[in-house]
Amino acid sequence: MADTPIEEMSFEAAMAELEQVVTKLERGEVALEESIGLYERGAALKAHCGDKLKAAEEKVAAITLSADGQPTGTTALSE
């Protein structure tokens, strides 16, 4: 798998690697220790993707529209 730290990965890169992890685990052709490492990396990738999706959803939800449905700006997100 990639040596890139997960927190530095884009959503797309993390999803691509997660798909590779799942494929390897589904095949069952890796040793137990490697399977454990793959599972842990996959869980971290899944969490990272979830965080990225949540952030994107919050940005989309913050877009304000005018009466005619045109974007007029964004509202501040509360943290």
Summary of the structure (lengths in Angstrom):
residues: 79
radius of gyration: 18.0
end to end distance: 33.9
largest distance: 59.5
contacts: 172
relative contact order: 0.13
helix: 63%
strand: 9%
